[in-house]
Amino acid sequence: MPQLPDPRRYGALAANDELAPLIARNGSGDAAARTELRAWLTRCLDQGNDQEILAALQVATSQSAYRALWDLICLAADCPGGGTRQAIGARVFALPVVLVTATRKAAVVPGALPDVDAIRTLLERHGAVGATRNFGLSNALCSREALERLKPSDAYGWSADWAAGAAREIPPQDIAASAGREQVHLRFLVGAGITPEDAPSFLETAANIGAWGLALTRALVRQLAQPGLDLLAMPRPPVSLLRAAHSGQRAELEVAFNLFASNALRNFRSAVGDPVVALSAHRLEGGAAEVRVSMSSPFDDTLLEGFRWPLHPLDDLDRILTAITDLLQDCRVTDVRVVEVVLPERLESGTWFLRATEAASLAARH
């Protein structure tokens, strides 16, 4: 299959920044550059210089350099102490939960669990907590946007000085379920636990979701259920606080695309048969980028459905393309066309999505 071009732009800030060589070398696996960058990041975190940290990400000129720097930021924030684990310390985490709702009339699911202690007990009973002590969960179901607003120095401070008792609340976010097709929502359970140096943290002991995932699914559905609302909760393994927003968004998009594909294919097959699928990469006017999946039919020009998959700078584009094409193959879709050029936000036709004839025209032009 042809390769989908990457529409993202890296290196938004001038490459003559004094950090640029270090960031590039760190992206190539240079151990000395990694050590120097780690020391610089720790100083920034100690001083609360979040703007300098976020600006450094804009210096990275490739996806690999961006990812390597972000991994180092997360490591510095999650493990205070310059790279050596403390004898005992707090490990702060967020547990993503993808929720699918279906209802005939609009409903609101409160953004707080009525019995978070039952969830904590469930995780302990199924061995997810391991050697972690003073394990606690917030009852708030918080949004991805709330986690994205957290500064690296916040995560660093929470782990470095847990005993200080600083405010660590993240607000809950209600789930608004609209009438009609199934909808996908993303929320997070935030928590922390004290882990000895020689023991695995909750992030490690809860990594095997098969041991506790189904039990947590059932417990969440029981607590959030209401008359007339069909609800499915899909928890994912916990991740550190700074990594959680991207990890959760990836899980949310995979579920949302699965639902889109099954509904759209049902509509096409009941009307005209299998659709033609076009995969295209788009650079948006504000600088963001996305992949679009367009479904159309050569037999009926009025049939056009599509899915927009926003791209994060950390995303592995090949992995996303594989996830999309694997699902289409499982659904026995045989006509999948890849547009090998980056397209603008709006197409020449004025629509968001490509018809089969437009995809063929673009292929012939390029």
N, C-alpha and C positions, 0 to 999 in steps of 0.2 A: 504493500500500500504506500502511496506517496507520503512524504513527510509534511506535517502541518507546520508552517513557519511560526516562530515565536514573536508575538506582537508587542511584547513588553520592552520597555526601555530601562536600562540600568545606567548608573553613572550620571545621575541628574546634576550633581555638583561637580565643579571643576576638578579635573584629574591632577592638578598641581597641588592639591591639598597635601600637607605633610604626612597625613595618614595613608594616602593612596598607595604608596609602595608597600607598606606593611599589610594593608588589606588585600592587595593583589597576591603577595607572597603567602599570606595566611590561607587564601583560597586555593593555592597550589600545594598546600600541605607543609609549608615551611615551619619547622618546630620553633626556631628562634623568633620568627615574626609572631607566632602564636603566643609565646611567652611574653613578648614585649606588649602586644595588644592586650593580653589579659591583665597585665599590670596597669596599663592606661585605663582600661574599663573599670577596674576596682577603684582607682582613684576617683573616676567620674561618679561611680555609684556612692562612694563615701561622701562626696561633696554634693550629691544631688544634681549633677550636671546632665540631666536627661536629654536636653536639647543637643548637646555635643554627641551623645551616643546615637541619637536618631539621625543626626546629620551625617555621621560616619557611614550609616547604611546607604545613604544617597551617593556616597563616593564609589561604592562597589560597582564595577563595570561589567559584571557578568552574574548569572544566576548562581554559579558555584561559589563565587566570592561573597555574594550576599548571604547565601546559606551558611557558609563557614563562619562569617562574622556573627550572624544571628545565633548560631549554636554557641559561640563563645560568650556572647552577651547573656544568654540563658544560663550557661554554666557559671559565669561570674555572679549572676544574681541569685541563683539557686543554692550555691555553695559558698557562702561567705568564708573568708579565711585564706584567700590567696591560693586556692587549689587544694589545700589539705582539709579533709573532713574534720569537723569538730568531734570531740569525744561523744558529745550528745547534742542534738540540735533539732530544730523544727523543720519539717519538710511540708511546705505549703503546696497544695495541688488543686486542680479542678477536674471534675469528672463530667465529661460531655454526655448529654442525653438528647437524642433525636426523637422528637415526638411527631406522630402522624395523627391528624384529627379528621373526622368526617362527621358532618351534622347537617340536618335539614334546615335548621335555623341558627342564626348567629349565637355563639356562646362564648363566655369568658372563663378560662380556667385560672384561678388565683395563682400568683407567682410565688407562693410559699407552701411548703409541705406541712400538713397539719400534725404529723408525727415523725419528725426527723430522727428521734431516738430509735424508732423501730427500724429505720434504714441503717443506722449505725450498728445496731445489734445484729441485723441480718448479715452485714459485711463481716463482722467478727465471727459469727457462727459458721460462715462458709470459708473461713481461713484467709480472707482477703487482707486482713489487717496485720497478720503476722506478729512480729516482735514490736511493732509500733505501740507506744503508750500515750496516754492522754489524747487519744484519737477523738477528733470532733468534726462535726459537719454543720455548716450553716443550713438553716431551713429554707433559705432563699434560692429560688430558681432564677439565676441571673442570666442576662443576655450576653451575646458575643460582644456587642458594642460596649457593655460595661467593662468587660475584661480588656478590650482594646484601649480603653481610656486609662488603664493602669500604667503607671510609669515604671521603667526598669528599676528605679531606685525604691519604689514602693515594695516590689517583690523582694528586693535585696534587704530592705529594712525589716520586713516581716520575718524573714528567715534569720537575719543576723541578730536581732534583739527581740525575740518573741516574748521574753519575760517582762519587757518594758510595759506591755499592756497598751500599746498605741492602738488607736481605732483601726479596725481592719474589716469594716463592713462593706459589702458590695450589695447594692439594692436589688430587690426582686423585680421581676418583670412578668406581668400577667401574660397569658397566652390567649390571643384573640382568634377564635376559630370562626371563619366565615362559612356560610351555607354553600353547598355545592360539592365540587370535587374535593378529594383528599388534599390536605395541606400539610406541609412539613415545617416544623418549628425546631429551633435549637435553644436549649437551656443548659446551664451548668450548675452542678453542686460543688461548692467550694469548701475545703476543709484543710486540716493540718493534723500532724501527729509528731510526737517526739520519738526519735529513733536513735539508738546507740550506734557508735561508729562501726562496730563489727557486725551489724545486722542489716538486712535489706530493708529499704524504706517501703512505704505503702505503694509507691509507684512500681516497685518490683514485685511485691507479694500479690498485688491485685492485677498484674499484667495478664494473667490467664483468666479472661472474662468467662470462659466456659464453666468455671467453678461457681460463679455467683451471678452471672448476667441474667439468666432466666428468672431466678428468684427475685432479683431487683426489678426486672420488668414487671412482674406480677404485683409486687408491692407498690410500685409507683402508680400503676393503673388503678389499684384499689384506692389509693389515697386521692387521686385526681379525678376519679370517675364522677360523672353527673348524668342525670337522665337525658336521653336523646343524643348523647355524644359518644361516638365510637373513638376510642383512644388506644394507640399503640405507643409504648415507650421502648426505645432502643438505647440502652446505656452503652458507652464505649469505655475502654480502659482509661484510668486517670492519667493525667499528664501534669507537668509542672505549670505553674501559673502563667508564665509568659508564653509558653508553647500552646496553651489550651485553645485560644481563639482560632488559630489557624487549623489545628487538629480537628476541632469541632466543626468548622465550616466545611472542611473536606468531607467529613462524614455526612453532614447535612446535604451537600450537593449530590453526593452519590445516591442517597435515598431519593432525593427530589427528582433526579434524572431517571431513576428506575420507575418511579410513578408516572412521570411524563411519557416515557417510552411505551409503557404498557397501555396507558389510556389512548395515546395518539395512534398506536398501531391498531388497536381495536376499532377506532373510528375509521381509519383508512380501509382496513380489510372488510369492514361491513359495507363500505360505500363503493370502492373502486379496486380493491386489492392492495398489494404491497406498495408502499411509497418508495420514491427515490430519496435517499438521504444525502445531504451535502454538509460536510464539516468545513467550517471556515474560521479564521482567526481575525479578530477585529481590534484596532486601536481606537479608543474612544477619545472624544475631544478634550476631556479633562485630564488625559494622560493615563487613565486606567486601560485595561485590556481584557478581552474575553474570548472564549470559544463559543461558537454557535452551532447548534445542530438543527438543520432545517429539513422538514419533511414535506414533500409535495408529490403531485401525481401528473404524469404527462397526459392523462385522460380527463382531468378536471382542474382547470386553472384556479378555481375558487378554493381548492383545498390546500391550505398552507399552515403548518404548525411548526413551532420551534421552541428551543430551549437555550437559554443564555447561561453560560458557565463562566462566572467572573474569575479572572486569574490573579492570584496573589504572587508577589515577588518570590515567595518560597516554593511555589508549586512546581512539581516536576511535570512538564508538559507531556513528555512521552508517557508517563504513568496515567495521566488524564485521558490521553488519546486511546491508550490500551483499554482503560475501563469502559470508555464509550463504545469502542468497536467490539469488545468482547461481549457486552450486553446485547448489542445489535445482532451479533452472530448467534448468540443464544436464542434470540427471538426470531431467527431464520430470516433476517433481512439481508438480501444479497447485493443490492445496488447501493453501494456507499461510495460517494465521490468526495475527494479531498481537494479543496482549493489551495493551491500552493503559493499564493501571494497574500500579504496582509491587506485586509480590506478596511475601509473607514467605518465609522459608527453607523452612518446611514448609507444604504445602498443607492445606486442610481435610480432604481425603481421607486425609491421612497419608502420601501418596507424594511423591516428589521431582518427578515429571513429570505433565503435564496430559494427560488423555484428551480426545478431541474434544468429548464432551458437557460437560466442565467448562469448556473454552475457550468454548463457545457460551453457557454459563450466565453466565460472567464478562462476556462482551460484552454480554449482555442487561441485566445489572445496572448496567453503567457506560455 
